[in-house]
Amino acid sequence: MALTVVDAGVLIAFLAPDDAHHRAATDALTRAATDLDEFVVPVAAFAEFLVGPSRRGDQAVDQAESTLDAIGARVEPATRAIGRRAAALRARHGPSMRLPDALVVATAAEIGACRILTTDQRWPEVGITIEIVGG
């Protein structure tokens, strides 16, 4: 079983059938689940994922969290080591690596993930396999 870190954009697209990346996100998550990957969502991505549902109310937040439960995703908390690694990524890559993205990459590195699923095409090379979903 491999660890796959899932970025917010993939989860947002998966939840919204009208999202441009919905089909690609669904396909990527289905492939990973078929391979018995364990899904990990960094807490920064989790928070970003819940912004839209939070605008719609508690029931929408509950439904979004149920979606994570249904795919077997666990939320990985931020730690001091993740924060340190994220800061180093930001220092190295500057404006091409925003802090939320650096936290996702740092989480993946700290937990030994084999890849990151994201819809973001702007990330620099970070030494971890990045699968751009819908790109």
Phi and psi in radians as a Rosetta constraint file:
Dihedral C 1 N 2 CA 2 C 2 CIRCULARHARMONIC -1.843 0.35
Dihedral N 2 CA 2 C 2 N 3 CIRCULARHARMONIC 2.620 0.35
Dihedral C 2 N 3 CA 3 C 3 CIRCULARHARMONIC -1.550 0.35
Dihedral N 3 CA 3 C 3 N 4 CIRCULARHARMONIC 2.205 0.35
Dihedral C 3 N 4 CA 4 C 4 CIRCULARHARMONIC -2.107 0.35
Dihedral N 4 CA 4 C 4 N 5 CIRCULARHARMONIC 2.112 0.35
Dihedral C 4 N 5 CA 5 C 5 CIRCULARHARMONIC -1.513 0.35
Dihedral N 5 CA 5 C 5 N 6 CIRCULARHARMONIC 2.322 0.35
Dihedral C 5 N 6 CA 6 C 6 CIRCULARHARMONIC -1.972 0.35
Dihedral N 6 CA 6 C 6 N 7 CIRCULARHARMONIC 2.147 0.35
Dihedral C 6 N 7 CA 7 C 7 CIRCULARHARMONIC -1.422 0.35
Dihedral N 7 CA 7 C 7 N 8 CIRCULARHARMONIC 2.823 0.35
Dihedral C 7 N 8 CA 8 C 8 CIRCULARHARMONIC -1.020 0.35
Dihedral N 8 CA 8 C 8 N 9 CIRCULARHARMONIC -0.713 0.35
Dihedral C 8 N 9 CA 9 C 9 CIRCULARHARMONIC -1.013 0.35
Dihedral N 9 CA 9 C 9 N 10 CIRCULARHARMONIC -0.644 0.35
Dihedral C 9 N 10 CA 10 C 10 CIRCULARHARMONIC -1.181 0.35
Dihedral N 10 CA 10 C 10 N 11 CIRCULARHARMONIC -0.759 0.35
Dihedral C 10 N 11 CA 11 C 11 CIRCULARHARMONIC -1.173 0.35
Dihedral N 11 CA 11 C 11 N 12 CIRCULARHARMONIC -0.713 0.35
Dihedral C 11 N 12 CA 12 C 12 CIRCULARHARMONIC -1.067 0.35
Dihedral N 12 CA 12 C 12 N 13 CIRCULARHARMONIC -0.804 0.35
Dihedral C 12 N 13 CA 13 C 13 CIRCULARHARMONIC -1.136 0.35
Dihedral N 13 CA 13 C 13 N 14 CIRCULARHARMONIC -0.707 0.35
Dihedral C 13 N 14 CA 14 C 14 CIRCULARHARMONIC -1.067 0.35
Dihedral N 14 CA 14 C 14 N 15 CIRCULARHARMONIC -0.670 0.35
Dihedral C 14 N 15 CA 15 C 15 CIRCULARHARMONIC -1.335 0.35
Dihedral N 15 CA 15 C 15 N 16 CIRCULARHARMONIC -0.408 0.35
Dihedral C 15 N 16 CA 16 C 16 CIRCULARHARMONIC -1.993 0.35
Dihedral N 16 CA 16 C 16 N 17 CIRCULARHARMONIC 1.798 0.35
Dihedral C 16 N 17 CA 17 C 17 CIRCULARHARMONIC -1.004 0.35
Dihedral N 17 CA 17 C 17 N 18 CIRCULARHARMONIC -0.415 0.35
Dihedral C 17 N 18 CA 18 C 18 CIRCULARHARMONIC -1.568 0.35
Dihedral N 18 CA 18 C 18 N 19 CIRCULARHARMONIC -0.001 0.35
Dihedral C 18 N 19 CA 19 C 19 CIRCULARHARMONIC -1.259 0.35
Dihedral N 19 CA 19 C 19 N 20 CIRCULARHARMONIC 2.463 0.35
Dihedral C 19 N 20 CA 20 C 20 CIRCULARHARMONIC -1.031 0.35
Dihedral N 20 CA 20 C 20 N 21 CIRCULARHARMONIC -0.460 0.35
Dihedral C 20 N 21 CA 21 C 21 CIRCULARHARMONIC -1.760 0.35
Dihedral N 21 CA 21 C 21 N 22 CIRCULARHARMONIC 0.121 0.35
Dihedral C 21 N 22 CA 22 C 22 CIRCULARHARMONIC -0.979 0.35
Dihedral N 22 CA 22 C 22 N 23 CIRCULARHARMONIC -0.906 0.35
Dihedral C 22 N 23 CA 23 C 23 CIRCULARHARMONIC -1.081 0.35
Dihedral N 23 CA 23 C 23 N 24 CIRCULARHARMONIC -0.789 0.35
Dihedral C 23 N 24 CA 24 C 24 CIRCULARHARMONIC -1.132 0.35
Dihedral N 24 CA 24 C 24 N 25 CIRCULARHARMONIC -0.702 0.35
Dihedral C 24 N 25 CA 25 C 25 CIRCULARHARMONIC -1.139 0.35
Dihedral N 25 CA 25 C 25 N 26 CIRCULARHARMONIC -0.755 0.35
Dihedral C 25 N 26 CA 26 C 26 CIRCULARHARMONIC -1.088 0.35
Dihedral N 26 CA 26 C 26 N 27 CIRCULARHARMONIC -0.780 0.35
Dihedral C 26 N 27 CA 27 C 27 CIRCULARHARMONIC -1.095 0.35
Dihedral N 27 CA 27 C 27 N 28 CIRCULARHARMONIC -0.772 0.35
Dihedral C 27 N 28 CA 28 C 28 CIRCULARHARMONIC -1.120 0.35
Dihedral N 28 CA 28 C 28 N 29 CIRCULARHARMONIC -0.768 0.35
Dihedral C 28 N 29 CA 29 C 29 CIRCULARHARMONIC -1.189 0.35
Dihedral N 29 CA 29 C 29 N 30 CIRCULARHARMONIC -0.649 0.35
Dihedral C 29 N 30 CA 30 C 30 CIRCULARHARMONIC -1.139 0.35
Dihedral N 30 CA 30 C 30 N 31 CIRCULARHARMONIC -0.780 0.35
Dihedral C 30 N 31 CA 31 C 31 CIRCULARHARMONIC -1.034 0.35
Dihedral N 31 CA 31 C 31 N 32 CIRCULARHARMONIC -0.808 0.35
Dihedral C 31 N 32 CA 32 C 32 CIRCULARHARMONIC -1.129 0.35
Dihedral N 32 CA 32 C 32 N 33 CIRCULARHARMONIC -0.705 0.35
Dihedral C 32 N 33 CA 33 C 33 CIRCULARHARMONIC -1.142 0.35
Dihedral N 33 CA 33 C 33 N 34 CIRCULARHARMONIC -0.664 0.35
Dihedral C 33 N 34 CA 34 C 34 CIRCULARHARMONIC -1.102 0.35
Dihedral N 34 CA 34 C 34 N 35 CIRCULARHARMONIC -0.597 0.35
Dihedral C 34 N 35 CA 35 C 35 CIRCULARHARMONIC -1.410 0.35
Dihedral N 35 CA 35 C 35 N 36 CIRCULARHARMONIC 0.069 0.35
Dihedral C 35 N 36 CA 36 C 36 CIRCULARHARMONIC 1.125 0.35
Dihedral N 36 CA 36 C 36 N 37 CIRCULARHARMONIC 0.528 0.35
Dihedral C 36 N 37 CA 37 C 37 CIRCULARHARMONIC -1.131 0.35
Dihedral N 37 CA 37 C 37 N 38 CIRCULARHARMONIC 2.598 0.35
Dihedral C 37 N 38 CA 38 C 38 CIRCULARHARMONIC -1.669 0.35
Dihedral N 38 CA 38 C 38 N 39 CIRCULARHARMONIC 2.194 0.35
Dihedral C 38 N 39 CA 39 C 39 CIRCULARHARMONIC -1.571 0.35
Dihedral N 39 CA 39 C 39 N 40 CIRCULARHARMONIC 2.306 0.35
Dihedral C 39 N 40 CA 40 C 40 CIRCULARHARMONIC -2.200 0.35
Dihedral N 40 CA 40 C 40 N 41 CIRCULARHARMONIC 2.290 0.35
Dihedral C 40 N 41 CA 41 C 41 CIRCULARHARMONIC -2.016 0.35
Dihedral N 41 CA 41 C 41 N 42 CIRCULARHARMONIC 1.984 0.35
Dihedral C 41 N 42 CA 42 C 42 CIRCULARHARMONIC -1.036 0.35
Dihedral N 42 CA 42 C 42 N 43 CIRCULARHARMONIC 2.544 0.35
Dihedral C 42 N 43 CA 43 C 43 CIRCULARHARMONIC -1.004 0.35
Dihedral N 43 CA 43 C 43 N 44 CIRCULARHARMONIC -0.567 0.35
Dihedral C 43 N 44 CA 44 C 44 CIRCULARHARMONIC -1.128 0.35
Dihedral N 44 CA 44 C 44 N 45 CIRCULARHARMONIC -0.709 0.35
Dihedral C 44 N 45 CA 45 C 45 CIRCULARHARMONIC -1.231 0.35
Dihedral N 45 CA 45 C 45 N 46 CIRCULARHARMONIC -0.640 0.35
Dihedral C 45 N 46 CA 46 C 46 CIRCULARHARMONIC -1.042 0.35
Dihedral N 46 CA 46 C 46 N 47 CIRCULARHARMONIC -0.819 0.35
Dihedral C 46 N 47 CA 47 C 47 CIRCULARHARMONIC -1.080 0.35
Dihedral N 47 CA 47 C 47 N 48 CIRCULARHARMONIC -0.766 0.35
Dihedral C 47 N 48 CA 48 C 48 CIRCULARHARMONIC -1.107 0.35
Dihedral N 48 CA 48 C 48 N 49 CIRCULARHARMONIC -0.718 0.35
Dihedral C 48 N 49 CA 49 C 49 CIRCULARHARMONIC -1.033 0.35
Dihedral N 49 CA 49 C 49 N 50 CIRCULARHARMONIC -0.597 0.35
Dihedral C 49 N 50 CA 50 C 50 CIRCULARHARMONIC -1.517 0.35
Dihedral N 50 CA 50 C 50 N 51 CIRCULARHARMONIC -0.068 0.35
Dihedral C 50 N 51 CA 51 C 51 CIRCULARHARMONIC -1.052 0.35
Dihedral N 51 CA 51 C 51 N 52 CIRCULARHARMONIC -0.931 0.35
Dihedral C 51 N 52 CA 52 C 52 CIRCULARHARMONIC -1.034 0.35
Dihedral N 52 CA 52 C 52 N 53 CIRCULARHARMONIC -0.907 0.35
Dihedral C 52 N 53 CA 53 C 53 CIRCULARHARMONIC -1.015 0.35
Dihedral N 53 CA 53 C 53 N 54 CIRCULARHARMONIC -0.624 0.35
Dihedral C 53 N 54 CA 54 C 54 CIRCULARHARMONIC -1.108 0.35
Dihedral N 54 CA 54 C 54 N 55 CIRCULARHARMONIC -0.550 0.35
Dihedral C 54 N 55 CA 55 C 55 CIRCULARHARMONIC -1.175 0.35
Dihedral N 55 CA 55 C 55 N 56 CIRCULARHARMONIC -0.474 0.35
Dihedral C 55 N 56 CA 56 C 56 CIRCULARHARMONIC -1.619 0.35
Dihedral N 56 CA 56 C 56 N 57 CIRCULARHARMONIC -0.221 0.35
Dihedral C 56 N 57 CA 57 C 57 CIRCULARHARMONIC 2.057 0.35
Dihedral N 57 CA 57 C 57 N 58 CIRCULARHARMONIC 3.041 0.35
Dihedral C 57 N 58 CA 58 C 58 CIRCULARHARMONIC -1.032 0.35
Dihedral N 58 CA 58 C 58 N 59 CIRCULARHARMONIC -0.670 0.35
Dihedral C 58 N 59 CA 59 C 59 CIRCULARHARMONIC -1.117 0.35
Dihedral N 59 CA 59 C 59 N 60 CIRCULARHARMONIC -0.702 0.35
Dihedral C 59 N 60 CA 60 C 60 CIRCULARHARMONIC -1.155 0.35
Dihedral N 60 CA 60 C 60 N 61 CIRCULARHARMONIC -0.665 0.35
Dihedral C 60 N 61 CA 61 C 61 CIRCULARHARMONIC -1.114 0.35
Dihedral N 61 CA 61 C 61 N 62 CIRCULARHARMONIC -0.785 0.35
Dihedral C 61 N 62 CA 62 C 62 CIRCULARHARMONIC -1.050 0.35
Dihedral N 62 CA 62 C 62 N 63 CIRCULARHARMONIC -0.725 0.35
Dihedral C 62 N 63 CA 63 C 63 CIRCULARHARMONIC -1.129 0.35
Dihedral N 63 CA 63 C 63 N 64 CIRCULARHARMONIC -0.720 0.35
Dihedral C 63 N 64 CA 64 C 64 CIRCULARHARMONIC -1.096 0.35
Dihedral N 64 CA 64 C 64 N 65 CIRCULARHARMONIC -0.773 0.35
Dihedral C 64 N 65 CA 65 C 65 CIRCULARHARMONIC -1.148 0.35
Dihedral N 65 CA 65 C 65 N 66 CIRCULARHARMONIC -0.625 0.35
Dihedral C 65 N 66 CA 66 C 66 CIRCULARHARMONIC -1.099 0.35
Dihedral N 66 CA 66 C 66 N 67 CIRCULARHARMONIC -0.602 0.35
Dihedral C 66 N 67 CA 67 C 67 CIRCULARHARMONIC -1.096 0.35
Dihedral N 67 CA 67 C 67 N 68 CIRCULARHARMONIC -0.761 0.35
Dihedral C 67 N 68 CA 68 C 68 CIRCULARHARMONIC -1.073 0.35
Dihedral N 68 CA 68 C 68 N 69 CIRCULARHARMONIC -0.749 0.35
Dihedral C 68 N 69 CA 69 C 69 CIRCULARHARMONIC -1.081 0.35
Dihedral N 69 CA 69 C 69 N 70 CIRCULARHARMONIC -0.691 0.35
Dihedral C 69 N 70 CA 70 C 70 CIRCULARHARMONIC -1.139 0.35
Dihedral N 70 CA 70 C 70 N 71 CIRCULARHARMONIC -0.560 0.35
Dihedral C 70 N 71 CA 71 C 71 CIRCULARHARMONIC -1.618 0.35
Dihedral N 71 CA 71 C 71 N 72 CIRCULARHARMONIC 0.024 0.35
Dihedral C 71 N 72 CA 72 C 72 CIRCULARHARMONIC 1.317 0.35
Dihedral N 72 CA 72 C 72 N 73 CIRCULARHARMONIC 0.445 0.35
Dihedral C 72 N 73 CA 73 C 73 CIRCULARHARMONIC -1.427 0.35
Dihedral N 73 CA 73 C 73 N 74 CIRCULARHARMONIC 2.454 0.35
Dihedral C 73 N 74 CA 74 C 74 CIRCULARHARMONIC -1.949 0.35
Dihedral N 74 CA 74 C 74 N 75 CIRCULARHARMONIC 2.565 0.35
Dihedral C 74 N 75 CA 75 C 75 CIRCULARHARMONIC -1.606 0.35
Dihedral N 75 CA 75 C 75 N 76 CIRCULARHARMONIC 2.195 0.35
Dihedral C 75 N 76 CA 76 C 76 CIRCULARHARMONIC -1.662 0.35
Dihedral N 76 CA 76 C 76 N 77 CIRCULARHARMONIC 2.122 0.35
Dihedral C 76 N 77 CA 77 C 77 CIRCULARHARMONIC -1.227 0.35
Dihedral N 77 CA 77 C 77 N 78 CIRCULARHARMONIC 2.754 0.35
Dihedral C 77 N 78 CA 78 C 78 CIRCULARHARMONIC -1.353 0.35
Dihedral N 78 CA 78 C 78 N 79 CIRCULARHARMONIC 2.499 0.35
Dihedral C 78 N 79 CA 79 C 79 CIRCULARHARMONIC -2.225 0.35
Dihedral N 79 CA 79 C 79 N 80 CIRCULARHARMONIC 2.992 0.35
Dihedral C 79 N 80 CA 80 C 80 CIRCULARHARMONIC -1.041 0.35
Dihedral N 80 CA 80 C 80 N 81 CIRCULARHARMONIC -0.732 0.35
Dihedral C 80 N 81 CA 81 C 81 CIRCULARHARMONIC -1.116 0.35
Dihedral N 81 CA 81 C 81 N 82 CIRCULARHARMONIC -0.704 0.35
Dihedral C 81 N 82 CA 82 C 82 CIRCULARHARMONIC -1.129 0.35
Dihedral N 82 CA 82 C 82 N 83 CIRCULARHARMONIC -0.765 0.35
Dihedral C 82 N 83 CA 83 C 83 CIRCULARHARMONIC -1.054 0.35
Dihedral N 83 CA 83 C 83 N 84 CIRCULARHARMONIC -0.740 0.35
Dihedral C 83 N 84 CA 84 C 84 CIRCULARHARMONIC -1.094 0.35
Dihedral N 84 CA 84 C 84 N 85 CIRCULARHARMONIC -0.804 0.35
Dihedral C 84 N 85 CA 85 C 85 CIRCULARHARMONIC -1.161 0.35
Dihedral N 85 CA 85 C 85 N 86 CIRCULARHARMONIC -0.677 0.35
Dihedral C 85 N 86 CA 86 C 86 CIRCULARHARMONIC -1.098 0.35
Dihedral N 86 CA 86 C 86 N 87 CIRCULARHARMONIC -0.715 0.35
Dihedral C 86 N 87 CA 87 C 87 CIRCULARHARMONIC -1.088 0.35
Dihedral N 87 CA 87 C 87 N 88 CIRCULARHARMONIC -0.721 0.35
Dihedral C 87 N 88 CA 88 C 88 CIRCULARHARMONIC -1.121 0.35
Dihedral N 88 CA 88 C 88 N 89 CIRCULARHARMONIC -0.694 0.35
Dihedral C 88 N 89 CA 89 C 89 CIRCULARHARMONIC -1.101 0.35
Dihedral N 89 CA 89 C 89 N 90 CIRCULARHARMONIC -0.779 0.35
Dihedral C 89 N 90 CA 90 C 90 CIRCULARHARMONIC -1.087 0.35
Dihedral N 90 CA 90 C 90 N 91 CIRCULARHARMONIC -0.727 0.35
Dihedral C 90 N 91 CA 91 C 91 CIRCULARHARMONIC -1.121 0.35
Dihedral N 91 CA 91 C 91 N 92 CIRCULARHARMONIC -0.694 0.35
Dihedral C 91 N 92 CA 92 C 92 CIRCULARHARMONIC -1.286 0.35
Dihedral N 92 CA 92 C 92 N 93 CIRCULARHARMONIC -0.723 0.35
Dihedral C 92 N 93 CA 93 C 93 CIRCULARHARMONIC -1.804 0.35
Dihedral N 93 CA 93 C 93 N 94 CIRCULARHARMONIC -0.150 0.35
Dihedral C 93 N 94 CA 94 C 94 CIRCULARHARMONIC 1.002 0.35
Dihedral N 94 CA 94 C 94 N 95 CIRCULARHARMONIC -2.413 0.35
Dihedral C 94 N 95 CA 95 C 95 CIRCULARHARMONIC -1.170 0.35
Dihedral N 95 CA 95 C 95 N 96 CIRCULARHARMONIC -0.238 0.35
Dihedral C 95 N 96 CA 96 C 96 CIRCULARHARMONIC -1.370 0.35
Dihedral N 96 CA 96 C 96 N 97 CIRCULARHARMONIC -0.102 0.35
Dihedral C 96 N 97 CA 97 C 97 CIRCULARHARMONIC -2.292 0.35
Dihedral N 97 CA 97 C 97 N 98 CIRCULARHARMONIC 1.681 0.35
Dihedral C 97 N 98 CA 98 C 98 CIRCULARHARMONIC -1.198 0.35
Dihedral N 98 CA 98 C 98 N 99 CIRCULARHARMONIC 2.741 0.35
Dihedral C 98 N 99 CA 99 C 99 CIRCULARHARMONIC -1.013 0.35
Dihedral N 99 CA 99 C 99 N 100 CIRCULARHARMONIC -0.798 0.35
Dihedral C 99 N 100 CA 100 C 100 CIRCULARHARMONIC -1.029 0.35
Dihedral N 100 CA 100 C 100 N 101 CIRCULARHARMONIC -0.664 0.35
Dihedral C 100 N 101 CA 101 C 101 CIRCULARHARMONIC -1.196 0.35
Dihedral N 101 CA 101 C 101 N 102 CIRCULARHARMONIC -0.707 0.35
Dihedral C 101 N 102 CA 102 C 102 CIRCULARHARMONIC -1.082 0.35
Dihedral N 102 CA 102 C 102 N 103 CIRCULARHARMONIC -0.645 0.35
Dihedral C 102 N 103 CA 103 C 103 CIRCULARHARMONIC -1.159 0.35
Dihedral N 103 CA 103 C 103 N 104 CIRCULARHARMONIC -0.628 0.35
Dihedral C 103 N 104 CA 104 C 104 CIRCULARHARMONIC -1.151 0.35
Dihedral N 104 CA 104 C 104 N 105 CIRCULARHARMONIC -0.850 0.35
Dihedral C 104 N 105 CA 105 C 105 CIRCULARHARMONIC -1.117 0.35
Dihedral N 105 CA 105 C 105 N 106 CIRCULARHARMONIC -0.748 0.35
Dihedral C 105 N 106 CA 106 C 106 CIRCULARHARMONIC -1.097 0.35
Dihedral N 106 CA 106 C 106 N 107 CIRCULARHARMONIC -0.687 0.35
Dihedral C 106 N 107 CA 107 C 107 CIRCULARHARMONIC -1.079 0.35
Dihedral N 107 CA 107 C 107 N 108 CIRCULARHARMONIC -0.820 0.35
Dihedral C 107 N 108 CA 108 C 108 CIRCULARHARMONIC -1.010 0.35
Dihedral N 108 CA 108 C 108 N 109 CIRCULARHARMONIC -0.768 0.35
Dihedral C 108 N 109 CA 109 C 109 CIRCULARHARMONIC -1.146 0.35
Dihedral N 109 CA 109 C 109 N 110 CIRCULARHARMONIC -0.764 0.35
Dihedral C 109 N 110 CA 110 C 110 CIRCULARHARMONIC -1.177 0.35
Dihedral N 110 CA 110 C 110 N 111 CIRCULARHARMONIC -0.577 0.35
Dihedral C 110 N 111 CA 111 C 111 CIRCULARHARMONIC -1.641 0.35
Dihedral N 111 CA 111 C 111 N 112 CIRCULARHARMONIC -0.032 0.35
Dihedral C 111 N 112 CA 112 C 112 CIRCULARHARMONIC 1.323 0.35
Dihedral N 112 CA 112 C 112 N 113 CIRCULARHARMONIC 0.598 0.35
Dihedral C 112 N 113 CA 113 C 113 CIRCULARHARMONIC -1.158 0.35
Dihedral N 113 CA 113 C 113 N 114 CIRCULARHARMONIC 2.620 0.35
Dihedral C 113 N 114 CA 114 C 114 CIRCULARHARMONIC -1.514 0.35
Dihedral N 114 CA 114 C 114 N 115 CIRCULARHARMONIC -0.377 0.35
Dihedral C 114 N 115 CA 115 C 115 CIRCULARHARMONIC -2.859 0.35
Dihedral N 115 CA 115 C 115 N 116 CIRCULARHARMONIC 2.930 0.35
Dihedral C 115 N 116 CA 116 C 116 CIRCULARHARMONIC -2.171 0.35
Dihedral N 116 CA 116 C 116 N 117 CIRCULARHARMONIC 2.302 0.35
Dihedral C 116 N 117 CA 117 C 117 CIRCULARHARMONIC -1.697 0.35
Dihedral N 117 CA 117 C 117 N 118 CIRCULARHARMONIC 2.204 0.35
Dihedral C 117 N 118 CA 118 C 118 CIRCULARHARMONIC -2.570 0.35
Dihedral N 118 CA 118 C 118 N 119 CIRCULARHARMONIC 2.781 0.35
Dihedral C 118 N 119 CA 119 C 119 CIRCULARHARMONIC -1.743 0.35
Dihedral N 119 CA 119 C 119 N 120 CIRCULARHARMONIC -0.078 0.35
Dihedral C 119 N 120 CA 120 C 120 CIRCULARHARMONIC -1.437 0.35
Dihedral N 120 CA 120 C 120 N 121 CIRCULARHARMONIC 2.078 0.35
Dihedral C 120 N 121 CA 121 C 121 CIRCULARHARMONIC -1.604 0.35
Dihedral N 121 CA 121 C 121 N 122 CIRCULARHARMONIC 0.001 0.35
Dihedral C 121 N 122 CA 122 C 122 CIRCULARHARMONIC -1.650 0.35
Dihedral N 122 CA 122 C 122 N 123 CIRCULARHARMONIC -0.054 0.35
Dihedral C 122 N 123 CA 123 C 123 CIRCULARHARMONIC -1.200 0.35
Dihedral N 123 CA 123 C 123 N 124 CIRCULARHARMONIC 2.435 0.35
Dihedral C 123 N 124 CA 124 C 124 CIRCULARHARMONIC -1.336 0.35
Dihedral N 124 CA 124 C 124 N 125 CIRCULARHARMONIC 3.015 0.35
Dihedral C 124 N 125 CA 125 C 125 CIRCULARHARMONIC -1.116 0.35
Dihedral N 125 CA 125 C 125 N 126 CIRCULARHARMONIC 2.232 0.35
Dihedral C 125 N 126 CA 126 C 126 CIRCULARHARMONIC -2.219 0.35
Dihedral N 126 CA 126 C 126 N 127 CIRCULARHARMONIC 0.099 0.35
Dihedral C 126 N 127 CA 127 C 127 CIRCULARHARMONIC 1.477 0.35
Dihedral N 127 CA 127 C 127 N 128 CIRCULARHARMONIC 0.132 0.35
Dihedral C 127 N 128 CA 128 C 128 CIRCULARHARMONIC -2.245 0.35
Dihedral N 128 CA 128 C 128 N 129 CIRCULARHARMONIC 2.513 0.35
Dihedral C 128 N 129 CA 129 C 129 CIRCULARHARMONIC -1.105 0.35
Dihedral N 129 CA 129 C 129 N 130 CIRCULARHARMONIC 2.188 0.35
Dihedral C 129 N 130 CA 130 C 130 CIRCULARHARMONIC -2.023 0.35
Dihedral N 130 CA 130 C 130 N 131 CIRCULARHARMONIC 2.088 0.35
Dihedral C 130 N 131 CA 131 C 131 CIRCULARHARMONIC -1.755 0.35
Dihedral N 131 CA 131 C 131 N 132 CIRCULARHARMONIC 2.003 0.35
Dihedral C 131 N 132 CA 132 C 132 CIRCULARHARMONIC -1.491 0.35
Dihedral N 132 CA 132 C 132 N 133 CIRCULARHARMONIC 2.060 0.35
Dihedral C 132 N 133 CA 133 C 133 CIRCULARHARMONIC -1.566 0.35
Dihedral N 133 CA 133 C 133 N 134 CIRCULARHARMONIC 2.147 0.35
Dihedral C 133 N 134 CA 134 C 134 CIRCULARHARMONIC 1.384 0.35
Dihedral N 134 CA 134 C 134 N 135 CIRCULARHARMONIC 0.228 0.35
